[in-house]
Amino acid sequence: MRVQLENDTIRVRIDEDELGELLDDVALLGSTAFGRAFTMRYAIDATGSGLCTLDGDAHEWRLEVPRARLLELKARLPSKDGLLFDIPGLDTVATTVLLDVDVKDSLKRRR
């Protein structure tokens, strides 16, 4: 899993094995150390809800993605088009979440 943060966007790129784990109710866990200052921990989970939600704080956060949308994504692999969600902010702009499956990984699996 790769997580990229830029402005108000969180991009999560996973491979097909990780997508399978999400659909099997296994959370994807990751962390990024910022030198000695702090470590950011994050989890991505599938949920039965129809909404994508983000909870936690700057050091530890959890992204919950609708299982139905993950199944739709799986059905159209390989695809460059991932899932796109806007999560409303509290007095700020919305956070955009882009979750996609690595196309190169998908194409390699189908050869």
GUTOR-618602 format. One record per residue: residue number from 1; x negated, y, z of N, C-alpha, C, O in turn. Coordinates in steps of 0.1 Angstrom, whole numbers, padded with zeros to 4 digits. Each point is the difference from the previous one (the first is absolute). Layout:
BEGIN
+-----+-------+-------+-------+-------+-------+-------+-------+-------+-------+-------+-------+-------+
:   i :  n_xx :  n_yy :  n_zz : ca_xx : ca_yy : ca_zz :  c_xx :  c_yy :  c_zz :  o_xx :  o_yy :  o_zz :
+-----+-------+-------+-------+-------+-------+-------+-------+-------+-------+-------+-------+-------+
: NUM :     X :     Y :     Z :     X :     Y :     Z :     X :     Y :     Z :     X :     Y :     Z :
...
+-----+-------+-------+-------+-------+-------+-------+-------+-------+-------+-------+-------+-------+
// end
This chain:
BEGIN
+-----+-------+-------+-------+-------+-------+-------+-------+-------+-------+-------+-------+-------+
:   i :  n_xx :  n_yy :  n_zz : ca_xx : ca_yy : ca_zz :  c_xx :  c_yy :  c_zz :  o_xx :  o_yy :  o_zz :
+-----+-------+-------+-------+-------+-------+-------+-------+-------+-------+-------+-------+-------+
:   1 : -0009 : -0012 :  0000 :  0009 :  0012 :  0000 : -0009 :  0012 :  0000 : -0010 :  0001 :  0008 :
:   2 :  0014 :  0009 : -0017 : -0007 :  0012 :  0000 :  0010 :  0011 :  0004 :  0011 :  0000 : -0006 :
:   3 : -0015 :  0009 :  0014 :  0009 :  0011 :  0004 : -0007 :  0013 : -0003 : -0012 :  0002 :  0004 :
:   4 :  0018 :  0007 : -0012 : -0005 :  0013 : -0004 :  0009 :  0011 :  0005 :  0012 : -0001 : -0001 :
:   5 : -0018 :  0011 :  0008 :  0008 :  0011 :  0004 : -0004 :  0012 : -0008 : -0012 :  0003 : -0001 :
:   6 :  0021 :  0004 : -0004 : -0003 :  0013 : -0007 :  0012 :  0009 :  0001 :  0011 : -0003 : -0004 :
:   7 : -0014 :  0015 :  0009 :  0011 :  0010 :  0003 :  0011 : -0007 :  0007 : -0002 : -0005 :  0011 :
:   8 :  0014 :  0005 : -0017 :  0012 : -0006 :  0007 :  0003 : -0013 : -0006 :  0012 : -0004 :  0001 :
:   9 : -0021 : -0004 : -0006 :  0002 : -0012 : -0006 : -0008 : -0011 :  0007 : -0012 :  0001 :  0002 :
:  10 :  0018 : -0013 :  0000 : -0006 : -0012 :  0005 :  0001 : -0010 : -0012 :  0011 : -0003 : -0004 :
:  11 : -0022 : -0002 : -0001 :  0000 : -0010 : -0011 : -0006 : -0013 :  0006 : -0010 :  0000 :  0006 :
:  12 :  0018 : -0010 : -0007 : -0004 : -0013 :  0005 : -0001 : -0010 : -0012 :  0010 : -0001 : -0008 :
:  13 : -0021 : -0004 :  0006 : -0002 : -0010 : -0011 : -0003 : -0013 :  0006 : -0010 : -0002 :  0007 :
:  14 :  0018 : -0008 : -0011 : -0002 : -0014 :  0005 : -0002 : -0009 : -0012 :  0003 :  0003 : -0011 :
:  15 : -0007 : -0016 :  0014 :  0000 : -0010 : -0010 :  0012 : -0009 :  0001 :  0008 :  0001 :  0009 :
:  16 : -0007 : -0011 : -0018 :  0012 : -0008 :  0001 :  0000 : -0009 :  0012 :  0011 : -0003 :  0005 :
:  17 : -0022 : -0001 :  0000 :  0000 : -0008 :  0012 :  0005 :  0008 :  0012 :  0008 : -0005 :  0008 :
:  18 : -0012 :  0017 : -0007 :  0005 :  0009 :  0010 :  0015 :  0003 : -0001 :  0007 :  0001 :  0010 :
:  19 : -0002 :  0000 : -0022 :  0014 :  0001 : -0003 :  0007 : -0012 :  0006 :  0011 :  0001 :  0006 :
:  20 : -0016 : -0013 : -0009 :  0005 : -0012 :  0005 :  0001 : -0001 :  0015 :  0010 : -0004 :  0006 :
:  21 : -0021 :  0009 :  0000 :  0000 :  0001 :  0015 :  0011 :  0009 :  0005 :  0007 : -0004 :  0010 :
:  22 : -0005 :  0015 : -0016 :  0011 :  0009 :  0004 :  0013 : -0006 : -0001 :  0009 :  0001 :  0009 :
:  23 : -0007 : -0008 : -0020 :  0013 : -0007 : -0002 :  0002 : -0012 :  0009 :  0011 : -0005 :  0002 :
:  24 : -0022 :  0000 :  0004 :  0001 : -0011 :  0010 :  0000 :  0005 :  0014 : -0003 : -0007 :  0010 :
:  25 :  0006 :  0020 : -0008 :  0000 :  0007 :  0013 : -0013 :  0000 :  0007 :  0000 :  0000 :  0013 :
:  26 : -0011 :  0002 : -0020 : -0013 :  0002 :  0006 : -0004 :  0015 : -0003 : -0001 :  0004 : -0011 :
:  27 : -0001 :  0003 :  0022 : -0004 :  0014 : -0002 : -0014 :  0001 : -0005 : -0008 : -0008 :  0004 :
:  28 :  0006 :  0018 : -0013 : -0014 :  0002 : -0004 : -0006 :  0011 :  0009 :  0006 :  0010 :  0002 :
:  29 : -0018 : -0013 :  0004 : -0006 :  0008 :  0009 : -0013 :  0006 : -0005 : -0007 : -0008 : -0008 :
:  30 :  0004 :  0020 :  0010 : -0013 :  0006 : -0004 : -0004 :  0011 :  0009 :  0007 :  0004 :  0009 :
:  31 : -0019 :  0000 : -0011 : -0006 :  0011 :  0008 : -0011 :  0008 : -0008 : -0006 : -0006 : -0008 :
:  32 :  0005 :  0018 :  0012 : -0011 :  0008 : -0006 : -0006 :  0008 :  0011 :  0006 :  0007 :  0008 :
:  33 : -0020 : -0008 : -0007 : -0007 :  0007 :  0010 : -0005 :  0013 : -0006 : -0005 :  0000 : -0011 :
:  34 :  0007 :  0011 :  0018 : -0005 :  0013 : -0004 : -0012 :  0003 :  0009 :  0000 :  0008 :  0009 :
:  35 : -0011 : -0014 : -0013 : -0013 :  0001 :  0008 :  0003 : -0004 :  0014 :  0006 : -0010 :  0003 :
:  36 : -0011 :  0018 :  0006 :  0002 : -0002 :  0015 :  0012 :  0008 :  0005 :  0003 : -0002 :  0012 :
:  37 :  0003 :  0009 : -0021 :  0011 :  0009 :  0005 :  0013 : -0008 :  0004 :  0005 :  0002 :  0011 :
:  38 : -0001 : -0011 : -0019 :  0012 : -0008 :  0003 :  0002 : -0011 : -0011 : -0007 :  0001 : -0010 :
:  39 :  0016 : -0010 :  0013 :  0003 : -0011 : -0010 :  0015 :  0001 : -0002 :  0008 :  0001 :  0010 :
:  40 : -0004 : -0001 : -0022 :  0014 :  0000 : -0004 :  0004 : -0014 : -0003 : -0006 : -0007 : -0008 :
:  41 :  0017 :  0002 :  0015 :  0005 : -0014 : -0002 :  0014 :  0001 : -0007 :  0007 :  0009 :  0004 :
:  42 : -0005 : -0018 : -0013 :  0013 :  0001 : -0007 :  0005 : -0014 : -0003 : -0008 : -0010 : -0001 :
:  43 :  0021 :  0009 :  0000 :  0007 : -0013 : -0003 :  0011 :  0002 : -0010 :  0007 :  0011 :  0000 :
:  44 : -0006 : -0020 : -0010 :  0010 :  0001 : -0010 :  0009 : -0013 :  0003 : -0005 : -0011 :  0001 :
:  45 :  0018 :  0013 : -0001 :  0009 : -0011 :  0003 :  0012 :  0001 : -0009 :  0004 :  0011 : -0004 :
:  46 :  0002 : -0023 :  0001 :  0013 : -0001 : -0007 :  0011 :  0001 :  0010 : -0001 : -0005 :  0011 :
:  47 :  0012 :  0012 : -0015 :  0011 :  0001 :  0009 :  0013 : -0002 : -0008 :  0001 :  0001 : -0012 :
:  48 :  0010 : -0005 :  0019 :  0013 : -0002 : -0006 :  0007 :  0013 : -0003 :  0011 :  0000 : -0006 :
:  49 : -0016 :  0011 :  0011 :  0006 :  0013 : -0002 : -0001 :  0004 : -0014 : -0009 : -0005 : -0007 :
:  50 :  0018 :  0013 :  0002 : -0001 :  0006 : -0013 : -0009 :  0012 : -0002 : -0002 :  0005 : -0011 :
:  51 : -0004 : -0001 :  0023 : -0008 :  0012 :  0000 : -0015 : -0003 :  0003 : -0003 : -0009 :  0007 :
:  52 : -0006 :  0017 : -0013 : -0014 : -0001 :  0004 : -0002 :  0010 :  0012 :  0004 :  0011 : -0001 :
:  53 : -0010 : -0016 :  0011 : -0002 :  0008 :  0012 : -0015 :  0000 :  0004 : -0007 : -0009 : -0003 :
:  54 :  0004 :  0020 :  0009 : -0014 :  0002 :  0005 :  0001 :  0004 :  0015 :  0007 :  0010 :  0003 :
:  55 : -0014 : -0017 :  0005 :  0001 :  0003 :  0015 : -0014 : -0001 :  0006 : -0009 : -0006 : -0006 :
:  56 :  0007 :  0013 :  0017 : -0013 : -0001 :  0007 : -0006 :  0014 :  0001 :  0007 :  0010 :  0000 :
:  57 : -0021 : -0010 :  0001 : -0007 :  0013 :  0001 : -0012 : -0001 : -0009 : -0002 : -0009 : -0008 :
:  58 : -0006 :  0019 :  0008 : -0012 :  0001 : -0009 : -0010 : -0011 :  0002 : -0007 : -0003 : -0010 :
:  59 :  0007 : -0003 :  0022 : -0010 : -0010 :  0002 :  0005 : -0014 : -0003 : -0008 : -0010 : -0002 :
:  60 :  0021 :  0008 :  0003 :  0006 : -0013 : -0002 :  0014 :  0002 : -0006 :  0009 :  0005 :  0007 :
:  61 : -0007 : -0010 : -0019 :  0013 :  0002 : -0006 :  0005 : -0013 : -0007 : -0008 : -0009 : -0003 :
:  62 :  0021 :  0008 :  0001 :  0006 : -0012 : -0006 :  0010 :  0005 : -0011 :  0008 :  0009 :  0002 :
:  63 : -0010 : -0015 : -0014 :  0009 :  0003 : -0011 :  0008 : -0013 : -0002 : -0004 : -0011 : -0001 :
:  64 :  0018 :  0013 :  0001 :  0009 : -0011 : -0003 :  0006 :  0003 : -0013 :  0006 :  0010 : -0003 :
:  65 : -0007 : -0021 : -0006 :  0005 :  0001 : -0014 :  0011 : -0010 : -0002 :  0000 : -0011 :  0005 :
:  66 :  0011 :  0016 : -0012 :  0011 : -0009 : -0002 : -0003 : -0013 : -0007 : -0006 :  0001 : -0011 :
:  67 :  0009 : -0012 :  0017 : -0003 : -0013 : -0006 :  0007 : -0002 : -0014 : -0007 : -0005 : -0009 :
:  68 :  0019 :  0011 :  0007 :  0006 : -0001 : -0013 : -0008 :  0006 : -0011 : -0001 : -0005 : -0011 :
:  69 : -0004 :  0017 :  0014 : -0009 :  0007 : -0010 : -0013 : -0008 : -0002 : -0005 :  0000 : -0012 :
:  70 :  0000 : -0006 :  0022 : -0012 : -0009 : -0002 :  0003 : -0011 : -0009 : -0009 : -0004 : -0009 :
:  71 :  0020 : -0002 :  0010 :  0004 : -0011 : -0008 :  0002 :  0004 : -0015 : -0004 : -0007 : -0009 :
:  72 :  0010 :  0019 :  0007 :  0001 :  0006 : -0013 : -0014 :  0002 : -0006 : -0002 : -0003 : -0012 :
:  73 : -0007 :  0008 :  0020 : -0014 :  0002 : -0005 : -0006 : -0013 : -0005 : -0006 : -0001 : -0010 :
:  74 :  0007 : -0009 :  0019 : -0005 : -0013 : -0003 :  0005 : -0006 : -0013 : -0007 : -0005 : -0008 :
:  75 :  0020 :  0007 :  0005 :  0007 : -0005 : -0012 : -0005 :  0006 : -0013 :  0001 : -0006 : -0010 :
:  76 : -0007 :  0018 :  0011 : -0004 :  0007 : -0012 : -0016 :  0001 : -0002 : -0005 :  0007 : -0008 :
:  77 : -0002 : -0015 :  0016 : -0014 : -0001 : -0001 : -0004 : -0007 : -0013 :  0007 : -0009 : -0004 :
:  78 : -0018 :  0012 : -0002 : -0009 :  0012 :  0003 :  0006 :  0013 : -0005 :  0006 :  0000 : -0010 :
:  79 : -0007 :  0010 :  0018 :  0005 :  0013 : -0003 : -0008 :  0011 :  0006 : -0005 : -0001 :  0011 :
:  80 :  0003 :  0012 : -0019 : -0007 :  0012 :  0005 :  0008 :  0008 :  0009 : -0004 :  0008 :  0008 :
:  81 :  0018 : -0010 : -0009 :  0009 :  0008 :  0008 :  0002 : -0007 :  0013 :  0005 : -0011 :  0001 :
:  82 : -0008 :  0019 :  0010 :  0003 : -0005 :  0013 :  0012 :  0005 :  0006 :  0009 :  0005 : -0008 :
:  83 : -0008 : -0005 :  0021 :  0012 :  0005 :  0007 : -0003 :  0014 :  0005 : -0011 :  0003 :  0004 :
:  84 :  0021 :  0006 : -0005 : -0002 :  0013 :  0004 :  0011 :  0004 :  0010 :  0012 : -0002 : -0003 :
:  85 : -0016 :  0008 :  0014 :  0009 :  0004 :  0011 : -0003 :  0014 :  0004 : -0012 :  0004 :  0000 :
:  86 :  0022 :  0003 :  0004 : -0002 :  0013 :  0006 :  0005 : -0001 :  0015 :  0012 : -0003 :  0001 :
:  87 : -0020 :  0006 :  0008 :  0004 :  0000 :  0014 :  0001 :  0014 :  0005 : -0010 :  0007 :  0000 :
:  88 :  0022 : -0002 :  0004 :  0002 :  0013 :  0004 : -0009 :  0004 :  0012 : -0002 : -0008 :  0009 :
:  89 : -0003 :  0020 : -0009 : -0008 :  0005 :  0011 :  0008 :  0008 :  0010 :  0012 :  0003 : -0002 :
:  90 : -0018 :  0000 :  0014 :  0007 :  0008 :  0010 : -0004 :  0015 : -0002 : -0011 :  0003 :  0006 :
:  91 :  0017 :  0005 : -0013 : -0005 :  0014 : -0002 : -0012 :  0000 : -0010 : -0007 :  0010 :  0000 :
:  92 :  0004 : -0021 : -0007 : -0011 :  0000 : -0009 :  0005 : -0006 : -0013 :  0011 : -0005 : -0001 :
:  93 : -0019 :  0005 : -0009 :  0003 : -0007 : -0013 :  0001 : -0015 :  0002 : -0005 : -0005 :  0010 :
:  94 :  0012 : -0002 : -0019 :  0001 : -0014 :  0001 : -0013 : -0007 : -0002 : -0009 :  0006 : -0007 :
:  95 :  0007 : -0017 :  0013 : -0011 : -0009 : -0003 :  0003 : -0009 : -0011 :  0010 : -0007 :  0001 :
:  96 : -0018 :  0006 : -0011 :  0003 : -0009 : -0011 : -0008 : -0013 :  0002 : -0012 :  0001 :  0004 :
:  97 :  0018 : -0012 : -0005 : -0007 : -0013 :  0001 :  0001 : -0007 : -0013 :  0010 : -0002 : -0006 :
:  98 : -0022 : -0002 :  0001 : -0001 : -0008 : -0012 : -0006 : -0013 :  0003 : -0011 : -0001 :  0005 :
:  99 :  0018 : -0010 : -0007 : -0005 : -0013 :  0002 : -0001 : -0008 : -0013 :  0011 : -0001 : -0007 :
: 100 : -0022 : -0003 :  0004 : -0001 : -0008 : -0013 : -0009 : -0012 :  0002 : -0008 : -0002 :  0009 :
: 101 :  0010 : -0007 : -0019 : -0008 : -0013 :  0000 : -0011 :  0002 : -0011 :  0003 :  0004 : -0011 :
: 102 : -0015 : -0008 :  0015 : -0011 :  0002 : -0009 :  0002 : -0008 : -0013 :  0001 : -0012 : -0001 :
: 103 :  0000 :  0020 : -0010 :  0003 : -0006 : -0013 : -0011 : -0009 : -0005 :  0003 : -0011 : -0006 :
: 104 : -0015 :  0014 :  0008 : -0011 : -0009 : -0004 :  0001 : -0013 :  0007 : -0003 : -0010 : -0007 :
: 105 :  0006 :  0010 :  0020 :  0002 : -0013 :  0007 :  0011 : -0008 : -0006 : -0001 : -0012 : -0002 :
: 106 :  0013 :  0019 : -0001 :  0011 : -0007 : -0006 : -0003 : -0006 : -0014 :  0004 : -0011 : -0003 :
: 107 : -0011 :  0019 : -0005 : -0003 : -0005 : -0014 : -0010 : -0012 :  0001 :  0001 : -0010 : -0007 :
: 108 : -0011 :  0011 :  0016 : -0009 : -0011 :  0002 :  0007 : -0013 :  0004 : -0004 : -0011 : -0005 :
: 109 :  0014 :  0012 :  0013 :  0007 : -0012 :  0005 :  0008 : -0007 : -0012 :  0002 : -0012 :  0001 :
: 110 :  0001 :  0020 : -0011 :  0009 : -0005 : -0010 : -0008 : -0006 : -0012 :  0006 : -0004 : -0010 :
: 111 : -0019 :  0005 :  0010 : -0009 : -0005 : -0011 : -0001 : -0015 :  0001 : -0007 : -0005 : -0009 :
+-----+-------+-------+-------+-------+-------+-------+-------+-------+-------+-------+-------+-------+
// end
